[in-house]
Amino acid sequence: MSNRDHEPGGVDWLDLGPDPDEGKPPATPRRRYLWYGGAAALVAVALLLTRTQNGANEAATSANSPSQAVSSSSPSRAVPSSSGSSGSFVNPTELPTGAASLPSRPPTQITSLGRPLLDAPTDWELFAHGPGVVFRIQLALGRITATAVPVPVHDTSTMFFVGSDRAIVRALDDSPGYVVRDGKPAAELPLSLTRRLVMLPSRDQRHLWTEASAGDQTRLALVKLDGAPTGVTIDIPQNAFVQGSDGAGNVLLTGIGGWYYARSGSVHRITGGLLVASGPTRWLTVECDDSLSCAHVVTDRASGARRTLNTPVDHGEQPGMISPDGKTAALLKYVGDGGIHLLDLGSGLQRSVAATTSETDFQSGVPFVWSPDSRWLFVIDGANRVLIVNRDTGRATPLGTKLTPVSHLALRHGSG
């Protein structure tokens, strides 16, 4: 498998601490999953916990419709719903706060605006998740589907994953998880995924990485979206910690000696310094010499060629995302002027994005996702609104329709 394979995404992981089922036979192996980023670490996706997964390094010329559905062999119970064309979206505060019981009337609302939200291929679909709702936004069609999902019992971080034909919402506590298949109401997650707290994007949108039972060995398994195993696994070395996705369908690790990426059958070191951003074709790291003089270094993943940038090193940078074309890194900062910055990986020039962020952005996940053609950055601002940022100008404009507040983004495109 080539390092140039695509499927960028980001997921944040939590060190689970003591097993809540202490005294019972363990259902999964010893876990070493940390939150990736945030003031101390970023929380995702996806997910992004965002994790956010956006498209691969390919031009946005496809006009194909979304991928065919991946069938599920595990039973799941559907949440009753209603459909309509109302322009008012579901209000999360009207949903029950107990996720143990499903809402009696959680609507699925479809709104057609009659105009595009962005001049984009028809297969670009932006997904957004907030308390009690998942939005599927078909940008070229101006069509928005709002699907209600139960709110977790406790105020807890949530994982959000988007695959070829569905979105998955999983609270990081004992609350049930839910799957929102395209055009369907929310349903409980299949049993094969119910207890999984790790869901990382793979090299395509039809599979994901999740933890697997392997005795004392920490292992990730590649599974279908219904949880069915494929037989492909990644063994995580002793004293390594899963940090998220590398932007190319592999898994980021930290451990003794620096940052690494792992794929089935092998682990490779990225840097002995600090990983600042990753993407399908580049790494951005901070490297220091023996006198602790540090600089940003861009590494080409295919050739291994390295280039040092003449740009100040900001110790307040959080792990970010490199655009699919490898030219720009989107970085989240919490010191100085804060907010989101775009770093040109060729010139080293840096530009702040005209969008505010809030302190909660550093706990709820990376608040942005790249478009497949790298022209646009979709951003969640400090008011939990979705903005579209032009990479060339840094100008941010509202999405063009009003949503209830959201905290996770993902972008799906192509045949998956």
C-alpha positions in Angstrom: 0.0 0.0 0.0 1.3 3.4 -1.0 1.7 6.3 1.4 0.0 8.4 -1.3 -3.3 6.7 -0.8 -6.0 9.1 0.1 -9.0 9.6 2.5 -8.0 12.3 4.9 -9.7 12.5 8.3 -9.0 13.2 11.9 -10.2 11.5 15.0 -9.5 12.1 18.6 -9.2 9.5 21.3 -9.5 9.3 25.0 -7.4 7.4 27.5 -10.2 5.3 28.8 -8.7 4.8 32.3 -10.1 2.1 34.6 -12.5 -0.4 33.0 -16.1 0.3 34.1 -16.7 -3.4 33.9 -13.9 -4.2 36.3 -14.3 -7.7 37.7 -15.9 -9.0 34.5 -14.0 -10.7 31.7 -12.7 -8.0 29.4 -14.7 -7.6 26.2 -11.8 -5.9 24.4 -8.0 -5.8 24.9 -6.1 -3.3 27.0 -6.8 0.1 25.5 -4.4 2.9 24.9 -6.3 5.6 23.1 -5.7 9.2 23.9 -7.6 12.3 22.9 -5.7 13.9 20.0 -5.2 17.7 20.4 -7.3 20.2 22.4 -5.7 22.5 25.0 -4.1 19.3 26.3 -5.5 17.3 23.4 -8.1 17.7 20.6 -11.4 15.8 21.0 -13.1 14.4 18.0 -14.1 12.8 15.3 -13.8 12.1 13.5 -14.3 11.7 15.8 -13.2 14.3 14.8 -13.5 12.6 17.4 -14.0 15.4 14.6 -13.0 13.2 12.8 -13.4 14.6 10.5 -12.9 12.8 7.2 -12.7 14.8 4.0 -12.0 13.7 0.5 -8.8 12.5 -1.1 -6.2 14.2 -3.2 -8.1 14.4 -6.4 -9.6 17.2 -8.5 -13.2 18.1 -7.9 -14.4 17.1 -11.4 -16.6 14.2 -10.6 -20.3 14.5 -11.0 -21.2 11.0 -9.7 -23.9 10.4 -7.2 -23.0 9.2 -3.7 -21.8 5.6 -3.2 -24.0 2.6 -3.2 -25.3 1.6 0.2 -23.3 -0.9 2.3 -25.8 -3.4 3.7 -25.8 -4.3 7.4 -26.2 -7.9 8.5 -26.8 -6.9 12.1 -30.3 -6.1 13.4 -31.0 -2.6 14.4 -34.1 -0.8 15.7 -35.3 2.2 13.7 -36.3 5.4 15.3 -39.8 6.6 14.2 -39.7 9.7 12.0 -41.6 12.1 9.9 -40.6 13.8 6.7 -41.4 17.2 5.3 -40.1 20.2 3.5 -40.3 22.7 6.3 -37.5 25.3 6.5 -37.3 25.1 10.2 -34.9 22.4 11.5 -35.3 20.2 14.5 -34.6 21.9 17.8 -32.3 19.8 19.9 -33.8 21.1 23.1 -37.1 19.5 22.2 -35.6 16.0 22.3 -35.5 14.0 25.5 -32.2 14.0 27.4 -32.3 10.3 28.2 -30.8 8.3 25.4 -31.9 5.0 27.0 -35.4 5.6 25.5 -35.8 6.8 21.9 -37.7 9.9 21.1 -41.3 9.3 20.3 -41.4 11.6 17.3 -37.9 12.5 16.1 -38.5 14.0 12.6 -36.4 13.7 9.5 -36.9 17.0 7.8 -35.8 17.7 4.2 -35.4 21.3 2.9 -34.8 22.2 -0.7 -33.5 25.8 -1.0 -33.9 26.0 -4.7 -30.3 27.2 -5.1 -26.9 25.8 -4.7 -25.0 26.5 -1.5 -21.6 26.2 -3.3 -20.5 25.9 -6.9 -19.4 22.3 -6.4 -19.8 18.8 -7.9 -23.0 17.1 -7.1 -21.3 14.4 -5.1 -19.9 16.7 -2.4 -21.9 16.3 0.8 -21.1 18.1 3.9 -22.2 16.5 7.2 -22.6 18.4 10.5 -23.5 17.1 13.9 -24.8 18.9 16.9 -26.9 18.0 20.0 -29.7 15.8 18.9 -29.3 16.2 15.1 -27.3 15.1 12.0 -27.4 17.4 8.9 -26.6 16.0 5.5 -26.0 19.0 3.2 -25.9 18.4 -0.5 -24.1 21.6 -1.5 -24.7 21.7 -5.3 -28.4 20.8 -4.9 -29.1 23.1 -2.0 -30.8 20.2 -0.2 -30.5 19.7 3.5 -31.7 16.6 5.4 -31.9 17.0 9.2 -32.2 13.7 11.1 -32.9 13.7 14.8 -30.8 11.4 17.0 -31.3 10.9 20.8 -29.2 13.1 23.1 -26.8 11.2 25.5 -27.9 11.0 29.1 -24.8 12.7 30.3 -22.9 15.8 29.0 -20.2 13.8 27.3 -17.9 14.0 24.3 -19.3 12.5 21.1 -17.6 10.7 18.2 -18.9 11.4 14.7 -18.0 9.2 11.7 -19.2 9.5 8.1 -19.0 6.6 5.7 -20.1 5.9 2.1 -23.8 5.7 2.9 -24.3 6.6 6.6 -23.2 8.7 9.6 -22.4 7.2 13.0 -22.9 9.1 16.3 -21.4 7.5 19.4 -21.2 9.2 22.8 -18.1 8.2 24.8 -20.0 6.8 27.7 -22.5 4.0 28.2 -25.2 5.7 26.1 -26.3 3.8 23.0 -24.8 4.8 19.6 -26.8 5.6 16.5 -26.5 5.2 12.8 -28.1 7.5 10.3 -28.3 5.8 6.9 -28.9 8.1 3.9 -32.6 8.9 3.6 -33.4 6.9 6.7 -34.3 7.8 10.3 -31.8 7.1 13.0 -31.4 3.5 14.2 -29.4 2.0 17.0 -25.9 0.9 16.1 -25.4 -2.8 15.2 -24.3 -4.9 18.1 -20.9 -5.4 16.4 -20.2 -1.7 16.8 -22.1 -0.9 20.0 -19.1 -1.2 22.4 -16.5 0.2 20.0 -15.0 3.5 21.1 -12.4 3.7 18.3 -13.7 4.5 14.8 -11.0 5.8 12.4 -11.3 6.3 8.6 -9.7 3.8 6.4 -8.4 4.2 2.8 -12.0 4.1 1.4 -15.4 5.2 2.8 -16.8 1.7 3.0 -14.6 0.6 5.9 -13.3 1.8 9.2 -10.6 0.9 11.8 -11.9 -0.1 15.2 -10.4 -1.9 18.2 -10.4 -5.7 18.2 -9.9 -8.4 20.9 -6.4 -9.8 20.9 -5.6 -10.8 24.4 -2.8 -8.6 25.8 -2.1 -7.2 22.3 -3.6 -3.9 21.4 -5.0 -4.3 17.9 -7.1 -2.4 15.4 -9.3 -4.3 12.9 -10.5 -3.1 9.5 -14.3 -3.7 9.4 -17.2 -2.9 7.1 -19.6 -0.2 8.2 -21.9 -2.8 9.7 -19.0 -4.0 11.9 -18.3 -7.2 9.9 -14.5 -8.0 10.0 -12.4 -8.1 6.8 -9.4 -10.0 8.4 -7.1 -7.0 8.0 -5.5 -5.8 11.3 -2.9 -3.4 12.8 -1.0 -4.5 15.9 -0.2 -1.5 18.0 3.3 -1.8 19.6 3.8 -1.8 23.3 4.0 1.7 24.8 2.4 3.3 21.7 -0.8 5.3 21.8 -3.3 5.7 19.1 -3.8 9.4 18.3 -6.1 9.4 15.2 -6.0 9.2 11.4 -3.0 10.3 9.3 -5.2 11.7 6.5 -4.4 8.8 4.2 -6.3 5.9 5.9 -3.5 4.9 8.2 -3.3 5.3 12.0 -1.2 7.9 13.9 0.7 6.8 17.0 2.8 8.4 19.6 5.4 6.6 21.6 9.0 6.6 22.8 10.9 8.5 20.1 8.2 10.6 18.6 5.3 10.3 16.2 4.6 7.2 13.9 2.0 6.0 11.5 0.9 2.4 11.3 -0.7 0.3 8.6 -1.3 -3.4 8.4 2.0 -5.2 8.9 4.2 -2.2 9.5 4.9 0.9 11.7 7.0 3.9 10.4 8.4 6.9 12.3 7.3 10.3 11.0 9.4 12.5 13.3 11.3 12.5 16.6 10.0 16.1 17.0 6.4 17.3 16.9 3.8 16.5 14.3 1.9 19.8 13.5 -0.3 18.6 10.6 -0.8 15.6 8.4 -2.5 14.9 5.0 -2.5 12.4 2.2 0.7 13.7 0.6 2.6 15.7 3.2 3.7 15.9 6.8 4.3 19.2 8.7 6.6 18.8 11.7 8.6 20.8 14.1 12.3 19.7 14.2 14.9 20.9 16.6 18.7 20.7 16.6 21.0 20.0 19.5 20.9 23.6 20.6 17.0 23.5 20.6 16.8 25.7 17.6 13.5 24.6 16.0 11.8 25.0 12.6 8.8 23.8 10.6 9.7 21.1 8.2 7.6 19.8 5.3 8.1 16.2 4.2 6.9 14.7 1.0 5.3 11.3 1.9 6.1 9.7 -1.4 9.7 10.7 -1.9 10.8 11.5 1.7 12.1 14.9 0.5 12.2 17.5 3.3 12.0 21.3 3.1 12.5 23.7 6.0 10.1 26.7 6.2 11.4 30.1 7.3 8.4 30.7 9.5 8.2 31.2 13.3 7.4 28.1 15.4 4.2 28.7 17.5 4.1 26.4 20.5 0.4 27.0 20.7 -0.3 25.2 17.5 -2.6 22.2 17.7 -2.5 19.2 15.3 -4.1 20.4 12.0 -5.0 19.2 8.6 -3.0 19.5 5.3 -5.1 20.1 2.2 -5.6 17.2 -0.2 -3.2 18.9 -2.8 -0.5 19.2 -0.1 -0.1 23.0 -0.5 -1.7 24.4 2.7 -2.0 23.4 6.3 -5.0 24.5 8.4 -3.9 25.0 12.0 -5.8 25.7 15.1 -4.1 28.0 17.7 -4.9 28.8 21.2 -2.3 31.5 22.0 -1.6 34.9 20.5 -4.5 35.9 18.2 -5.8 32.3 18.4 -8.2 30.9 15.9 -7.6 29.2 12.6 -4.5 29.9 10.4 -3.6 28.8 6.9 0.1 28.1 6.3 1.4 28.0 2.8 3.7 25.0 2.7 5.6 26.3 -0.3 6.3 29.9 0.8 5.9 29.6 4.5 3.5 32.6 4.5 0.8 32.4 7.1 -2.7 33.9 7.0 -5.4 34.1 9.7 -8.9 33.1 8.7 -11.6 35.6 9.2 -13.6 33.4 11.6 -13.6 33.4 15.3 -13.3 30.3 17.4 -14.1 29.6 21.1 -12.3 27.8 23.9 -14.6 24.9 23.4 -13.2 24.3 19.9 -10.1 22.9 21.6 -12.1 20.3 23.4 -14.7 19.4 20.8 -12.4 18.6 18.0 -10.7 20.2 15.0 -13.5 22.6 13.8 -12.7 22.4 10.0 -12.6 20.1 7.0 -11.1 20.6 3.6 -12.9 20.3 0.3 -11.6 17.6 -2.1 -10.2 20.2 -4.5 -8.5 22.1 -1.6 -10.2 25.4 -2.6 -12.4 25.6 0.4 -12.2 25.1 4.1 -15.5 24.4 5.9 -15.3 25.8 9.4 -17.3 25.8 12.6 -16.9 29.2 14.2 -17.2 30.3 17.8 -21.0 30.5 17.6 -21.2 26.9 16.3 -22.1 28.1 12.8 -20.8 26.7 9.6 -18.7 29.0 7.4 -17.0 28.5 4.0 -13.4 29.9 3.8 -11.8 30.6 0.5 -8.2 29.3 0.7 -6.8 31.9 -1.6 -8.2 34.9 0.2 -8.9 33.7 3.7 -12.4 35.2 3.4 -15.1 33.4 5.4 -18.8 33.5 4.3 -21.8 31.9 6.0 -23.0 28.5 4.6 -26.1 30.2 3.2 -28.7 28.5 5.4 -29.3 28.6 9.2 -28.7 25.4 11.1 -29.0 24.7 14.8 -25.6 24.8 16.5 -23.1 22.1 15.4 -19.8 20.8 16.8 -18.5 18.3 14.2 -18.0 18.4 10.4 -17.2 15.8 7.8 -17.2 15.8 4.0 -18.1 12.9 1.8 -17.5 12.7 -2.0 -17.0 10.3 -4.8 -17.8 6.6 -5.0 -16.0 5.9 -1.7 
